[in-house]
Every structure is written in C-alpha cells, then in structure tokens.
Amino acid sequence: MSDQTQLNWTTPKTASYLLMRPMFRLAAWLQKKIDLFRRSLARKVAIVLALSCVTAMLILAVVLDDWGQIAVVFCVLLLLLLAQWLLLNQMVVLPIKTLQRLARKNAVIDELADARLAARGDEIGSLRLTMLASDHDVQSQQKAMQKLTEKMDADRRHDPLTKLHNRRHLDLQGPSQFEMAHRLNYSVSVMMIDLDLFKIINDTYGHSAGDRVLIEVSQALAEHCRVYDILIRFGGEEFTLVLMNCDHQQSLQIAERIREDIAGLQIAFEEHMIPVTCSIGISSAKRMDMDEMIQLADEAVYEAKSAGRNCVSHADGC
C-alpha cells in the first residue's frame, strides 16, 4: 500500500503540483503586499523615495569612478531622502490619516491637530474645512429633522381647536399609566364629560360659537387636571379625564366641582351669552383595563342624560 502511495506521489501530475505550490504561495504573498501598497499612502511615498534612491545610485555608479566619492554621495543622498520622507510624512501622510480618522468618527479627536488642519491654507486644510461644514450641515439637518418629528408627533397627539390632547395620546399614554396604577395598587377614575344640548348651541348661535364654547370648557377642565392626569378631547363635544390615584368618593367630589364650574361659565359670543352645562359619567377601579373603564363611564353618561342632564352619575359596581 505504501509502495502504491509512493508511486502516486511520483506521477507527473503530482510532481507538477508540488512545483507549482510554492509559486502559488509566492503569488498570494505578492498580491497581499500589493493590496497593502494600494491602501497605504505612506508605503507609496516610501517606495517612490526608495526607487529614487536606487536610480540615483545607478547614475552615480556610471558617472563616478571613485568608490569613495560614491559612498560619500550615497550617504548624503540617504540623509536627503530621509529628510524628505520625514517632511512628506509630517505635511501629507499624517494629516491625511487624521482626516481619515475624523471622517470615520471612531477616533479620539486631537483638538490641536484638528485646529492645525483647519488652519492650513492648502488643499488639505480646505478639505478639513469642507468636512467641518458638511458635518455641521448634517448635524443641523438632524436637529431640524428631530424638531420636525417632535412637532409632527405633538400635532398628532393634540386637538387643533382646544389644544388638548386627543384620543391618539390617550391610546399611547394611557396603557402605561394604567399599568403603573395596577402595579402600585391604587385607584384610577375615568370621567366622560359630555356637553348638554351642544347641537342646539351650534344651530342657534353658529359653529363659531360652538368652537368658542369648546375652547372655554377645555380651559375650565384643565384647571382640574393634575400633572399626572390625562385630559383629552374624546371627540365632538365629549371630553375624557383620567384621574390617577383617585377613588370612588374623590372622583364624585371632583366631578361635582367640574359640573358646577362649567354651569357657571359666562361665555360671551358677539352679543349673546351662551349657557352651557354638562353631564358626567364616572367609573373607578383599582384593577381594570382602560377601555373597559371608558365603556363604563360612557354608559354612566347616558344615565346622567336620562336623569335630566347637568348631573353626575357613577357606574354601578365600581
């Protein structure tokens, strides 16, 4: 078996492979070095200077006959090439590397080196100033985009007429508030506040008068809203007030004050004084979903309407 294996290694095909393998490795090594040369400005400068040195030595060997003179001139030439390398490295290679790091945004910025780059009057200095301008433009655009996004989000969350939050805000903010209340085991009360006979106000005094009523009622409701409560215009002439850490009895007291304040509003429109009242439905609980509490409060509003309007009704069983 070993003789057969030895025979296989001595076949022409195997021998060619053994001869070509070092050449493949050499070609791969050369390709790697060429790639490094292409990606490195410092290596390119060094190779150009080295080729210049070799060319100068060849010329000296042809022109001069005295090897002593050749050695002296060679040493002087090496010193000059070294000085050129240091000068080019300081003026070109290092600044370009600094620009490269700044462009990648992944290096600690040397403020002194950055200031020197920006102060240069040549193309490299101009490039750094262009990068600074571009960076400032990008930052300005990002800030403007962030402000626009925040404004658009605020607009989507607010009612344009009353400036109160809208149902979108309640849908986004409400669940987290209820979850916190459930976790801390305190009561939450939901009020549905519906203006009485609002359609008659619009038909009698006009829609502008109706808008005026909605705005003043919104301002009155805001006075009863704490920082951590949620007050929204639910839709049309209906408002929702979510009171955190507010139980059954407290909600009744607050609702009664709201009802009295709205009934006492003196809303002047043109030459008319517009009377306005509201019916309020409440639901209170410690562990109940937001949508379920809104549904119960909405049903309590209808009970208040059926009881003659301008009154407060609390949902049964809450």
C-alpha positions in Angstrom: 0.0 0.0 0.0 2.9 2.3 0.8 4.6 1.5 -2.5 1.4 2.4 -4.3 1.2 5.7 -2.4 4.9 6.4 -3.2 4.2 5.7 -6.8 1.3 8.1 -6.8 3.5 10.9 -5.5 6.0 10.4 -8.3 3.4 10.8 -11.1 3.9 13.8 -13.4 0.6 15.4 -12.2 1.7 15.2 -8.6 5.1 16.5 -9.3 3.7 19.5 -11.2 1.5 20.3 -8.2 4.5 20.2 -5.8 6.4 22.5 -8.1 3.5 25.0 -8.5 2.5 25.2 -4.9 5.5 27.5 -3.8 4.7 29.7 -6.8 1.0 29.9 -5.7 2.1 30.9 -2.2 4.5 33.5 -3.7 1.8 34.9 -5.9 -0.6 35.1 -2.9 2.1 36.9 -0.8 2.8 39.3 -3.6 -0.9 40.0 -4.0 -1.2 40.7 -0.3 1.7 43.1 -0.4 0.3 44.9 -3.5 -3.0 45.3 -1.7 -1.3 46.8 1.3 0.7 49.1 -1.0 -2.5 50.3 -2.7 -4.2 51.0 0.6 -1.3 52.8 2.2 -0.2 56.3 1.2 2.9 56.1 3.5 4.1 52.9 1.7 3.6 54.5 -1.7 5.7 57.5 -0.7 8.4 55.3 0.8 8.6 53.2 -2.3 8.8 56.2 -4.6 11.7 57.6 -2.5 13.4 54.2 -2.4 13.1 54.0 -6.2 14.6 57.5 -6.5 17.5 56.4 -4.3 18.2 53.3 -6.3 18.0 55.4 -9.6 20.4 58.0 -8.2 22.8 55.2 -7.1 22.8 53.7 -10.6 23.6 57.1 -12.1 26.4 57.7 -9.6 27.9 54.3 -10.4 28.0 55.2 -14.1 29.3 58.8 -13.7 31.8 58.5 -10.8 34.8 56.2 -10.9 35.9 56.7 -7.3 34.1 54.4 -4.9 34.9 56.7 -2.0 33.1 59.6 -3.7 30.2 57.3 -4.5 30.0 56.3 -0.8 30.0 59.9 0.4 27.4 61.0 -2.1 25.3 57.9 -1.3 25.3 58.8 2.4 24.3 62.4 1.7 21.6 61.2 -0.7 20.3 58.9 2.1 20.1 61.8 4.5 18.3 63.9 2.0 15.8 61.1 1.3 15.2 60.6 5.0 14.6 64.3 5.4 12.2 64.3 2.5 10.4 61.3 4.0 10.0 63.0 7.4 8.8 66.2 5.7 6.3 64.4 3.5 5.1 62.3 6.4 4.5 65.4 8.5 3.0 67.5 5.8 0.9 64.9 3.8 0.7 61.4 5.3 -0.1 62.2 8.9 -2.7 65.0 8.1 -4.4 62.6 5.7 -4.5 59.9 8.3 -6.0 62.4 10.7 -8.7 63.3 8.2 -9.4 59.6 7.6 -9.9 59.0 11.4 -12.1 62.1 11.6 -14.2 61.0 8.7 -14.7 57.6 10.2 -15.9 59.2 13.5 -14.3 56.4 15.5 -11.2 58.0 16.9 -10.5 60.4 19.8 -10.2 63.8 18.2 -7.0 65.7 18.9 -8.2 69.3 19.1 -4.8 70.7 18.4 -4.2 68.6 15.4 -7.7 69.4 14.1 -7.1 73.1 14.6 -3.8 72.8 12.7 -5.6 71.1 9.8 -8.3 73.6 9.6 -5.7 76.5 9.7 -3.8 75.1 6.7 -4.2 77.1 3.5 -3.6 74.3 1.1 -5.8 71.6 -0.3 -5.7 69.5 2.9 -6.8 72.5 5.0 -9.6 73.2 2.5 -10.7 69.5 2.7 -10.9 69.7 6.5 -12.9 72.9 6.3 -15.2 71.2 3.8 -15.6 68.2 6.2 -16.4 70.6 9.1 -19.0 72.4 7.0 -20.5 69.1 5.9 -20.5 67.8 9.5 -22.2 71.0 10.7 -24.8 70.7 7.9 -25.5 67.1 8.8 -25.9 68.0 12.5 -28.2 70.9 11.6 -30.3 68.7 9.4 -30.5 66.1 12.1 -31.6 68.6 14.6 -34.2 70.1 12.2 -35.4 66.6 11.4 -35.7 65.8 15.1 -37.6 69.0 15.8 -39.9 68.3 12.9 -40.5 64.8 14.1 -41.3 66.0 17.6 -43.6 68.7 16.2 -45.4 66.2 14.0 -45.8 63.8 16.9 -47.1 66.6 19.1 -49.6 67.7 16.3 -50.8 64.1 16.0 -51.4 64.0 19.8 -53.2 67.3 20.1 -56.6 68.6 19.1 -56.0 71.7 16.9 -59.1 73.6 18.3 -58.9 73.2 22.0 -55.1 72.4 22.2 -55.9 69.5 24.5 -54.6 66.0 23.8 -56.6 63.8 21.6 -57.6 60.1 21.6 -54.3 59.1 20.0 -52.4 60.5 23.0 -54.7 58.5 25.3 -54.2 55.3 23.3 -50.4 55.8 23.5 -50.0 57.1 27.1 -53.0 55.5 28.8 -51.9 51.9 28.9 -48.6 52.7 30.7 -50.4 54.8 33.2 -52.9 52.1 34.0 -50.1 49.5 34.2 -48.3 51.6 36.8 -51.5 52.1 38.7 -52.1 48.3 38.7 -48.5 47.7 39.8 -48.8 50.2 42.7 -52.3 49.1 43.6 -54.0 52.5 43.6 -57.4 53.5 42.2 -58.0 55.1 38.8 -61.1 57.1 37.9 -62.3 57.8 34.4 -64.7 60.6 33.6 -66.6 61.1 30.4 -67.8 64.7 30.2 -70.4 65.4 27.6 -71.8 68.9 27.0 -75.6 69.1 27.1 -77.6 70.1 24.0 -74.5 71.2 22.1 -76.1 70.7 18.8 -78.7 73.4 19.8 -75.9 75.8 20.5 -74.4 75.2 17.0 -77.8 75.5 15.4 -78.8 78.7 17.4 -75.5 80.6 17.5 -73.4 79.0 14.7 -70.4 76.7 14.7 -68.1 79.6 15.6 -70.0 79.9 18.8 -69.7 76.2 19.3 -66.0 76.4 18.9 -65.8 79.2 21.4 -67.7 77.0 23.9 -65.4 74.1 23.4 -62.3 76.2 23.9 -63.6 77.8 27.2 -64.8 74.5 28.5 -61.4 73.0 27.7 -59.7 75.7 29.7 -62.1 75.1 32.7 -61.4 71.4 32.6 -57.6 72.0 32.5 -57.8 73.7 35.9 -59.0 70.4 37.5 -56.3 68.3 35.8 -53.1 67.5 37.7 -49.7 66.9 36.0 -50.0 63.1 36.0 -53.7 63.1 35.0 -54.7 62.7 31.3 -57.3 65.2 29.8 -58.3 64.8 26.2 -61.0 65.8 23.8 -62.5 62.5 23.1 -64.5 63.7 20.1 -67.1 66.3 19.3 -68.4 67.8 22.5 -67.2 64.9 24.7 -64.1 65.1 26.9 -62.3 62.4 28.9 -60.4 62.9 32.2 -58.3 60.1 33.6 -57.5 60.7 37.3 -54.7 58.8 38.8 -54.8 57.7 42.4 -58.4 58.8 42.7 -61.1 56.6 44.3 -64.9 56.5 44.1 -65.6 59.2 46.6 -62.9 61.6 45.4 -64.0 61.3 41.8 -67.6 62.2 42.7 -66.3 65.3 44.5 -64.1 66.4 41.6 -66.9 65.7 39.1 -69.3 67.8 41.0 -66.9 70.7 41.1 -66.3 70.4 37.3 -70.1 70.3 36.7 -70.6 73.5 38.8 -67.7 75.3 37.1 -68.9 74.6 33.6 -72.5 75.6 34.5 -71.1 78.8 35.9 -69.3 79.8 32.7 -70.2 83.1 31.2 -69.5 82.5 27.5 -69.9 85.7 25.5 -70.2 85.4 21.8 -70.9 88.6 19.8 -74.0 90.0 21.6 -75.1 86.7 23.2 -74.4 84.9 26.5 -74.3 81.2 25.8 -75.4 78.9 28.6 -73.7 75.6 28.9 -74.0 72.6 31.1 -72.5 69.1 31.1 -73.4 65.5 32.1 -70.6 63.5 33.6 -70.2 59.7 33.8 -67.6 58.1 36.1 -66.0 54.7 36.6 -63.5 53.9 39.3 -61.4 50.8 40.0 -58.1 49.5 41.1 -57.6 46.7 38.5 -59.5 47.3 35.3 -58.5 47.8 31.7 -58.6 51.3 30.3 -61.1 50.5 27.5 -63.4 48.8 29.9 -63.4 51.8 32.3 -64.1 54.2 29.4 -67.0 52.0 28.3 -68.5 52.0 31.9 -68.0 55.8 32.2 -69.7 56.3 28.8 -72.7 54.2 29.9 -72.8 56.4 33.1 -73.1 59.5 30.9 -76.2 58.2 29.3 -77.6 57.6 32.8 -76.9 61.2 33.6 -78.6 62.4 30.4 -81.6 60.3 31.3 -81.7 61.8 34.7 -82.2 65.2 33.3 -78.7 66.3 32.3 -76.4 68.7 34.2 -75.6 66.0 36.7 -73.1 63.3 37.7 -73.6 59.6 37.5 -71.2 56.9 38.8 -71.1 53.5 37.1 -72.7 50.8 39.3 -70.4 48.2 40.7 -67.3 50.4 40.6 
